[in-house]
Amino acid sequence: MAYHLLELIQQLGHPRVLVIGDAILDRYIWGDAERVSQEAPVILLRADRDEMRLGGAANVANMVRGLEAEVTLAGVVGADADGLLLRRDLESAGVDCSALLCDASRPTTVKERFIGRAQNRHPHQMLRVDREVRQPLNSAVTRQLLDLLLPSLAEYRAILVADYGKGVCTPEILSRLIDAAQAQHIPVIVDPRPGTDYTHYRGATAVTPNRLETKLATGREIRTANDAFAAGRQLCDELGLQFAYITLDSDGMAFVTAGGVGQMLPTRKRQVYDITGAGDMVLAMIGVGLADGLSPVDIGRLANVAGGLEVERVGVVPIRRDELAADLTAGVRSSSDKVRDLEALVALVESRRQQGQRVVLTNGCFDLLHVGHVLYLQQAAALGDCLIVALNSDDSIRRLNKGPDRPLFSEQHRATMLAALEAVDYVVVFNEATPHALLDRLRPDLLVKGGTYQPEEIVGWELVKAYGGQVLALGETPGLSTTGIVRALRGGAGAVPAPHFTPAGLGGASAAPRSMERKAG
């Protein structure tokens, strides 16, 4: 599954998306929470840093932009310094602000958070102060906004509604926008404000409420998957939705279609530092995915990953495509996930390379895995960030004339053993006489081989050198070879000698990007 989602991220286009809703400026005051004040029973915060970030619909637009989609933000700001600052930051991020209107009758919405650190540990939010008005937009601003949006709606592949209840998402604006979008087959995805009345979202494509918002809207406690499915069906029926995404914090997401089909989309456990912005990130990922034509279920899985990465950050931070790819790549860690066919491995290696990682490849039969193999693979892994083991298939071993009873273990067994080693990132089985075809497709930065070879004696060296890669022999463990071990076991020749690894040829290797400690476990 991680490989499939990685492919989707790599193939994602750059669709144009409209975000409409309440633009918010988030201000953060950071400092050390040192002691209780002498003036009152409150924590004294010694401030040392101020920070401003985009929030609300402005944050959604920024996150859509971070996912490399084109985006226009529609909404209002006040005729004040905060409004100018918010607009400046949006334009710096590449967001089109032509539909972000100035309304002198209201201030720019600002949320000010005080973040305290205690004893040099992870920071936590201590207090939030909001400056806002919640009255609906007046008729003149409403008319101006609709006159801007409706004639140009066909330019967009998806519309995201970020309703924070600050007055932009009025029933009139939403109904006219949703009706026009339906007529032009443009999906509309709504992140609703908390409340019991969702009627103004009627006709949207989907909604993305969290557990509490779903309870308020449906009157149902969401304790189990079936509770979430029932609530999702209720929302689809009452609002004429095509589907609903109900976010369930650490339980992942419940996806429900208008036909009543429900599916749980689990997420992996993460260290939660700050839930601020997680819902915005989920909405952004769903919007970009729908705009690019991905399936709703795959979009939900990607949104789980994006939202999970967001809660690992303090404050609101856009999640980029390369971060999604890196997280999906890192998730490929079980033995079964490590064994890949060539096509899957090409995509995984490309993702690693885009992250600036150094790829190392070695190849061999590994017919009877022994300590010499383990030591050599650990050393190979320390020379880069990703170690691929290209494994000779059963048929190719037979063609190498290793003997009538070789291989001792099938390629499936050998691949599983290698994949269980912490030093190994991926295993790929090849059936050809040499690894040339693999090298041509994967193009590792470094080709290594255990043994006392000269680099020019390692099969495939000329191909690797031709595209600018390196070739290196890593030495051997004296007295240890699969053939020798098999002969000793069959002949009763006594114990296998203790390993004494003697690396060779390391002078030309570049510095190791990762430590032996991480790989050796």
URTAVEN-V785938 format. One record per residue. N is the residue number from 1. PHI is phi as a letter, one per 30 degrees, with the letter a starting at -180 (none if undefined). D_LAST is the distance of its C-alpha to the last C-alpha in Angstrom with 2 decimals. Layout:
[[N:PHI:D_LAST] [N:PHI:D_LAST]]
This chain:
[[1:none:26.20] [2:d:23.83] [3:d:25.01] [4:d:28.62] [5:d:28.44] [6:d:26.85] [7:e:29.83] [8:d:32.22] [9:d:30.91] [10:d:31.22] [11:c:34.74] [12:d:35.97] [13:d:39.28] [14:b:41.00] [15:d:43.53] [16:c:45.96] [17:b:45.57] [18:c:47.95] [19:c:46.69] [20:b:49.40] [21:l:49.15] [22:c:48.99] [23:d:47.65] [24:b:46.13] [25:c:45.12] [26:c:42.21] [27:c:42.37] [28:c:39.61] [29:c:40.28] [30:c:37.15] [31:a:37.17] [32:c:36.15] [33:d:37.40] [34:d:38.53] [35:a:41.02] [36:d:43.89] [37:d:46.95] [38:d:50.06] [39:d:52.24] [40:a:50.84] [41:d:48.04] [42:b:45.65] [43:d:42.47] [44:d:43.21] [45:c:41.16] [46:c:41.20] [47:d:40.92] [48:b:39.31] [49:a:38.87] [50:c:40.79] [51:b:39.49] [52:b:41.24] [53:b:39.81] [54:d:41.38] [55:b:41.69] [56:i:43.27] [57:d:44.66] [58:d:44.04] [59:d:40.32] [60:e:40.43] [61:d:42.21] [62:d:39.70] [63:d:36.80] [64:d:38.73] [65:d:39.15] [66:d:35.44] [67:d:34.99] [68:i:37.38] [69:c:40.41] [70:d:43.88] [71:b:45.06] [72:c:48.26] [73:c:48.44] [74:c:51.61] [75:l:52.53] [76:b:54.24] [77:b:53.68] [78:d:56.16] [79:d:58.40] [80:b:56.37] [81:d:53.89] [82:d:50.94] [83:d:52.13] [84:d:52.33] [85:d:48.84] [86:d:47.42] [87:d:49.29] [88:d:48.19] [89:d:44.48] [90:d:44.92] [91:d:46.76] [92:d:44.19] [93:d:41.55] [94:j:43.86] [95:d:45.31] [96:d:48.95] [97:c:50.92] [98:d:54.33] [99:c:54.48] [100:c:53.31] [101:d:56.68] [102:c:57.92] [103:c:59.68] [104:d:61.51] [105:d:62.26] [106:b:58.71] [107:d:55.92] [108:d:52.57] [109:d:50.17] [110:b:47.81] [111:c:45.04] [112:c:44.06] [113:c:40.88] [114:c:40.09] [115:c:36.38] [116:c:35.50] [117:c:32.50] [118:b:32.27] [119:h:30.56] [120:i:28.55] [121:c:26.79] [122:e:26.82] [123:d:30.42] [124:b:32.61] [125:d:35.99] [126:c:38.83] [127:a:41.97] [128:b:43.28] [129:c:46.81] [130:c:48.37] [131:b:51.41] [132:a:52.82] [133:b:55.72] [134:c:55.40] [135:d:58.82] [136:d:58.95] [137:e:59.81] [138:d:63.55] [139:d:65.50] [140:d:65.88] [141:d:62.14] [142:e:61.45] [143:d:63.98] [144:d:62.65] [145:d:59.07] [146:d:60.19] [147:d:62.48] [148:d:59.54] [149:d:57.14] [150:d:59.22] [151:d:60.77] [152:c:57.42] [153:d:55.32] [154:d:55.12] [155:d:52.93] [156:c:49.95] [157:c:47.65] [158:a:46.59] [159:b:47.76] [160:c:45.51] [161:c:47.21] [162:c:45.47] [163:c:47.84] [164:c:47.28] [165:i:50.81] [166:c:52.20] [167:j:55.14] [168:d:54.24] [169:d:53.52] [170:d:57.04] [171:e:58.35] [172:d:60.67] [173:d:58.05] [174:d:55.57] [175:d:58.22] [176:d:59.68] [177:d:56.32] [178:d:55.04] [179:d:58.36] [180:d:58.30] [181:d:54.70] [182:e:55.53] [183:d:58.49] [184:c:56.30] [185:h:53.36] [186:c:50.93] [187:d:48.21] [188:b:48.30] [189:c:45.26] [190:c:45.85] [191:c:43.59] [192:d:46.23] [193:d:47.18] [194:d:47.05] [195:l:50.31] [196:c:52.29] [197:c:54.19] [198:c:52.47] [199:d:55.76] [200:d:55.64] [201:c:52.54] [202:e:54.57] [203:j:54.22] [204:d:50.83] [205:d:48.29] [206:a:45.54] [207:b:44.55] [208:b:41.15] [209:d:41.77] [210:d:39.13] [211:e:39.36] [212:d:41.96] [213:d:43.99] [214:d:44.18] [215:d:45.45] [216:d:48.09] [217:d:49.23] [218:c:49.45] [219:i:49.92] [220:c:47.08] [221:d:44.23] [222:c:40.97] [223:c:38.94] [224:b:37.99] [225:d:37.57] [226:d:41.16] [227:d:42.39] [228:d:40.87] [229:d:42.34] [230:d:45.73] [231:d:45.69] [232:d:44.72] [233:d:47.57] [234:d:49.92] [235:d:49.05] [236:d:49.48] [237:d:52.82] [238:d:54.24] [239:c:53.29] [240:i:53.56] [241:d:49.93] [242:d:48.24] [243:a:44.95] [244:b:43.08] [245:c:39.52] [246:c:38.95] [247:d:35.84] [248:b:34.34] [249:h:31.74] [250:d:28.47] [251:d:30.12] [252:j:30.39] [253:b:33.77] [254:c:36.75] [255:c:38.56] [256:b:42.17] [257:c:44.86] [258:d:48.60] [259:d:48.99] [260:j:47.08] [261:d:43.90] [262:c:40.84] [263:b:37.16] [264:d:34.17] [265:c:31.62] [266:d:28.48] [267:b:26.03] [268:d:22.43] [269:d:21.97] [270:b:21.63] [271:d:21.96] [272:c:25.73] [273:c:27.13] [274:a:30.53] [275:d:32.28] [276:e:34.91] [277:i:35.41] [278:d:33.30] [279:d:36.53] [280:d:37.72] [281:d:34.58] [282:d:34.96] [283:d:38.64] [284:d:37.96] [285:d:35.47] [286:d:37.87] [287:d:40.77] [288:d:39.27] [289:d:38.09] [290:d:41.55] [291:d:43.26] [292:c:41.40] [293:i:42.22] [294:d:38.88] [295:d:39.13] [296:e:39.24] [297:d:36.35] [298:d:34.02] [299:d:35.19] [300:d:34.29] [301:d:30.72] [302:d:30.42] [303:d:32.10] [304:e:29.51] [305:d:26.75] [306:d:29.00] [307:d:29.98] [308:d:26.43] [309:d:25.49] [310:d:28.70] [311:d:28.02] [312:d:24.79] [313:c:27.18] [314:c:29.73] [315:i:33.17] [316:c:34.26] [317:b:32.28] [318:d:33.00] [319:c:30.11] [320:c:30.32] [321:d:29.84] [322:d:26.98] [323:d:25.13] [324:d:25.84] [325:d:24.65] [326:d:21.38] [327:d:20.80] [328:d:21.80] [329:d:19.59] [330:d:16.50] [331:d:17.70] [332:d:17.35] [333:b:13.97] [334:d:15.10] [335:e:15.63] [336:d:19.32] [337:d:19.07] [338:d:17.23] [339:d:20.11] [340:b:22.92] [341:d:26.40] [342:d:27.48] [343:d:29.39] [344:d:26.63] [345:d:24.19] [346:e:26.80] [347:d:26.91] [348:d:23.16] [349:d:23.00] [350:d:26.06] [351:d:24.49] [352:e:21.49] [353:d:24.11] [354:d:26.19] [355:d:23.35] [356:i:23.41] [357:d:20.20] [358:c:20.09] [359:c:19.85] [360:c:18.89] [361:b:20.27] [362:b:20.35] [363:b:22.41] [364:l:23.24] [365:d:24.09] [366:h:20.92] [367:d:23.35] [368:b:21.69] [369:d:17.95] [370:b:17.24] [371:d:15.01] [372:d:16.87] [373:d:15.88] [374:d:12.13] [375:d:12.47] [376:d:14.83] [377:d:12.94] [378:d:9.97] [379:d:12.89] [380:d:14.72] [381:d:12.16] [382:d:12.20] [383:d:15.96] [384:a:16.17] [385:c:15.09] [386:b:15.51] [387:c:15.17] [388:c:17.86] [389:c:18.48] [390:c:22.22] [391:c:22.99] [392:d:26.45] [393:d:28.33] [394:e:30.08] [395:d:33.36] [396:d:32.17] [397:d:30.74] [398:d:34.16] [399:d:35.86] [400:d:33.86] [401:h:35.70] [402:d:32.72] [403:k:35.02] [404:d:36.88] [405:c:34.16] [406:c:31.28] [407:d:28.97] [408:d:27.91] [409:b:25.86] [410:d:26.90] [411:d:25.35] [412:d:24.26] [413:d:22.39] [414:d:20.83] [415:d:19.81] [416:d:18.24] [417:d:16.17] [418:d:14.94] [419:d:14.33] [420:d:12.05] [421:d:9.46] [422:d:6.89] [423:d:8.43] [424:c:11.77] [425:c:13.61] [426:b:16.94] [427:b:18.89] [428:b:22.65] [429:c:25.17] [430:b:28.19] [431:c:31.42] [432:d:33.10] [433:d:33.55] [434:b:31.57] [435:d:29.02] [436:e:31.69] [437:d:32.24] [438:d:28.57] [439:d:28.40] [440:d:31.61] [441:d:30.38] [442:d:26.81] [443:h:27.61] [444:d:24.16] [445:d:24.11] [446:b:22.70] [447:c:23.33] [448:b:21.46] [449:a:22.09] [450:d:20.94] [451:k:24.00] [452:c:26.74] [453:d:28.40] [454:d:30.33] [455:e:29.32] [456:d:32.70] [457:c:31.95] [458:d:28.98] [459:d:30.40] [460:j:30.74] [461:e:30.63] [462:d:34.04] [463:d:33.18] [464:d:30.09] [465:d:32.12] [466:d:35.00] [467:c:33.23] [468:j:31.66] [469:d:28.17] [470:c:26.59] [471:b:26.13] [472:b:24.06] [473:c:23.62] [474:c:20.43] [475:i:21.92] [476:b:21.51] [477:c:20.59] [478:e:24.14] [479:i:25.56] [480:c:22.99] [481:a:24.27] [482:e:24.60] [483:d:28.37] [484:d:28.31] [485:d:26.08] [486:d:28.39] [487:d:31.42] [488:d:30.21] [489:d:29.52] [490:d:32.87] [491:c:34.80] [492:i:33.43] [493:d:32.69] [494:j:30.41] [495:d:26.76] [496:d:24.54] [497:d:24.05] [498:d:20.99] [499:d:18.85] [500:b:19.80] [501:d:18.42] [502:b:21.07] [503:d:20.37] [504:b:23.60] [505:i:25.10] [506:d:22.65] [507:d:25.59] [508:c:26.32] [509:d:22.90] [510:d:22.55] [511:d:20.14] [512:d:16.56] [513:d:16.38] [514:b:12.64] [515:d:10.39] [516:d:8.27] [517:e:6.03] [518:d:5.60] [519:d:5.46] [520:d:3.81] [521:i:0.00]]
